[in-house]
Amino acid sequence: MRKILLCLFSKESGIVPRTLKPSTPRTLEPVVYMNPKDRIILALDVPDYDAAVEIVHKFRDNIGIFKVGSELFTSAGPRIVKQIHLMGRKVFLDLKFHDIPNTAAAAAAAVARLGVFMFNVHALGGFEMMKEAAEAIRTISLKENLERPRLIGVTVLTSIDQTALQDELGIGLRMSAMVRHLAGLAQRAGLDGVVASPVDAENIRAHFGKDFLIVTPGIRPSWASAGDQKRILTPGEALRRGADFLVIGRAITAQPDPIGALERIEGEIRGL
C-alpha cells in the first residue's frame, strides 16, 4: 500500500490566500500519511453557512479537509471557504466546472485566489478545457505567489451506472473503459488526478501510476445506507483499491452518533 503521496498538507493553515516569498514558488512535497483524518474529506452537505460552521466546529479535531459543494457555495459564497480556513482546516471546493475553456480557466484562477486545497472540473468538458484550467492556476499561482491548489477531473458520477451511461447519455463504452479514457485525458491535460467511484480506483491506479490522485465519493460503510449512490464500496475496500482520499458525508453526519460513526470508519482504515 502506498504510504507517500504528493499532496499539499503544510504545517500552517491560517488565513488564505497565503503568500510566499517572491521568486520561491511553492513546490509540492511528498508527505507521509500520519493518521486517518488525512484521508477523509467530510462533505458539508448542508444548505447554509451556520449549519456548515457548526459541523466544522464539531469535527475540526478529527477531520483535516471539508468539502464545500454547489448548494453550500451558492448559499454562503466565498465566506464559508474563508471561515473554514480561519478554523485551521482545508477546503475541497466541489463545484465541478464544465464550460468553454476560457470561462473554465477564469473560474479556476478565481478559485486559486481563494486558497483552497483542491477543486474540480468535469473531465467531460474536454481536453482543452482541462488544459486551460490547469494552466490558469499555474500562471496565477506563480504570478501572485499563491499556493497552487490541486485540480482534479470528475470522471463519471457515482449516481450513473452502466445502463444510464448507455441509454441516457448515449455512450457505448463500458463504464471501466469510459472512466479510464477520461482519466487519461485529465492526466494529459496536466491535472493532478480525478474524482471517480471507488469501484474504478484500482483500474485508474494501474494505468496512471502512484502519483495520480484518486478522490472517491460513493463511500458507504457496511452499516450505512447507500442512498442515491450506485457504485459504492466501504472505506477500507476503497483504500485497498488505490484511493487517496475518501469523500464521506451522510454516512457520518446523518448517523445518530456522528463522532462515533467517524471513529468506526477511522478504525477501519487505520494502517491502510
N, C-alpha and C positions, 0 to 999 in steps of 0.2 A: 504494500500500500504506500502510495506517495505520502511523504511527510512534509515535503517542501513545495511551496507554490509561490510563483511570482505574484505578489499582491501588495497592497498599499496600506498596511497597518503600521502607522507611525506611532510613536510613544505619545506625542502631543495630539490632542483632538479638540481644540478650543474653537473660538470664533473663526469662521471662514468667510470669504476665501483667504487661505493662509498664503502669505507671500514668502518668497525665497530671496536670497541674496542675488543681485544681478550677476549674470554670467555663470550661475551654478544651477542649471535646471535640474529638477528632481529626477533621480534615477529610480527605477523600480527594483527593489531589493528582495532577494529570496527570504522568506520568513517561515520559521517552523511553527506549525500549529501547536499551541500550548494547551488548549482546552476546548471543549465542545462549543463554547459560546462564540468562538471564532468561525464556526462552520454554519451556524444557524442565523438566518435573516428572518426576523419577525415581521410579518405583514401587518401593517396598520390599516386593516380593512374596516375603517370607521368613517362616519360622514363629516366630522368636523374637527376643528383644532383642539378644543378642550378634551374631547374623548381621546384623541391621539396622544396628547401630552400626558394624560392620566396613565395610559398604557406604558409609555416610555418611562415614566417615573416608577411604575410598578416593577418593570423588568430591567431597568438600567444596570443593575448589578449582575444580571445573568445573560444579557444579550449585548453584543457589540455593534450590530448593524440592524437598522429598521428600514422596512420597505414603505415608501410613500407612493401610492398608486394614483390612478386618474381621479377617482372620486375625492380623495382627501386633498390632492393638489388643486383640483378645481375649486373646492370649497375654501381651503385655507391658504393656498398660494405659497410663494417662497418663504413666508413667515414660519411655516411649520418646519421647513428644512433648517432654517436658521436656529429655531428653538431646539431642535434635536442636537445640533452641533453645540449649542450653548450648554446642553446637558451632558456633553462629553461623549456623544455617540455618533456613529457614521450613518450615512443615508444611501440606500439604493433607490434611485428615482426611476420608478417603473411606469414610464409614460409611453413606451413603445412607438416612437416616432415613425411615421410612414407617410412620406410626402415626396415631392420632387426634390432632387438633390440640393438645390440652392436653399430651399426652405429648411430641409432637414439639417444642413450644415449650420445655418444661422441659429436654429434651435439648439444644436449641440454646443455651439460657442456660448450661448446663454447659460446652458447647464453647467459648463466648465466654470463659469464665474460664480455659480452657487457653491462650489466647493464640495460637491457630492463625491462619495467614494466610487459610485458606479451608476451607470444608466444604460438604457437600451433603445434599440431601433428594431423595426420589423425587417428581418432578412428578406422577406418577400418584396420589400421596396427596391431591391436590386443592387447589383454591384456598385454602380456609380453613386447611388445614394449613400451606401455604407462607406464607400471610399472617401467621399467628400465630407461626411460627418467625422470620420476618423482624422482626416487632415485638418479639419477646422479646430478640433480640440487640441491637437498637437501644436498648431500655429498659435492659438490664443494662449495656451499654457506657457509656451516659450516667450511670447511677446510680453505677457503680463506677469511672468514669474509665478504662475499658479501650479499647484499640484495637479497633474493630469488625471482626470477620472478614468476609470475603466469603462470601456464601451463594449457592449455585448449585443449580439443579434438574436432576436426571438426567431426560433425555427418554426415549429408548428405548435399551436396552443394545446395544452393538455386536455382541453374540452373537446378537441377534434379527434375522432377515431378514423379508422380506415374507410368506413362507409361514408362518413361526412367528407373526407378528403376527396373521394372519387365522385360521389353522387351530387354533393352540394358545391364543391369547389372546382370540380371538373379536372382534377389532377389524376392522371393514370398511374403514377408511380406508386410503388409500395411505400408505406409510411417510413420504413427504415431508410430506403433509398432517397426519399424526399428530404428527410432530416439531414442525412449525410451530404446531399447536394448543397443545401442551404448553409450548413456549417462550413463546407469548403469555400463557398462564395464569401462568407464572413471572414474567414482566415485570410484569403487572398486580398480582401479589401482592407486589411490592416486592423481588424477588430481583435479584441483581447480574448474573446470567447463567445459563448452562446448561452441562451436560455433554452432548455429542452426538457422533455419529460425524462424522469429518472429511468424509464424503460429504455431510452435511447442513449443513456450515458456511456455504456460500455462500447457501443458502436462508434460513438464520437471519439472516445478516448483512444481506441485502437487505431483510428485513421488520422488523428490530428495531434497526437503527442501529449506529453505530460504538462506542458506549459500553457495549453489552451484551456481557458477557464470554462467550466461547465456549472451552470447555475440551474438548479432543478426545483420548480414548483411541483405540484402533484405529489406532495409528501403526506402520507397518511399512516400514522401508527396503526398497528393491528386492532387497537381498541377504539379507533375513531371512525366516524362516518366518512365515506368517500365524497359526499356532496355532489357538485357538478363536474368533478374531475373524472376522467375516464381512463387515462394511462398513468397509473399511480404505483408507488412502491412504499415500503416502510423506510424510515430514516437510515437504518443500518444497511438495508439492501441497496439503497441509492448510493451511499458512500462506497460500498464494496464494488459497485459497478463503475466507479470513477468520478462521481460528482464531487465538486469542490465546496459548493455552498448549497444549503437546503433552505428553500423559502417555505416557511410554515406560518399559517395564520390561525384559522378557525380550529385546527386540531389542538391548539394551545389555548387561544383566547376564549373559545366557546365552551371550554370544559368547566365543570363546577369548581374545580381547584386548578386554575391556570398555572400557578407556580409548580404545583405538584406534577401536572402534565409535562411541563418543560423539564423537570428533573428526571422524569421517567425516560424522556427522549434523550437527554444528556447521558443517562446511564447506558442506554442502548448504543450510542455512538462513541462513547469514550474509548480511546485507544485505536480507533479506525483511521 
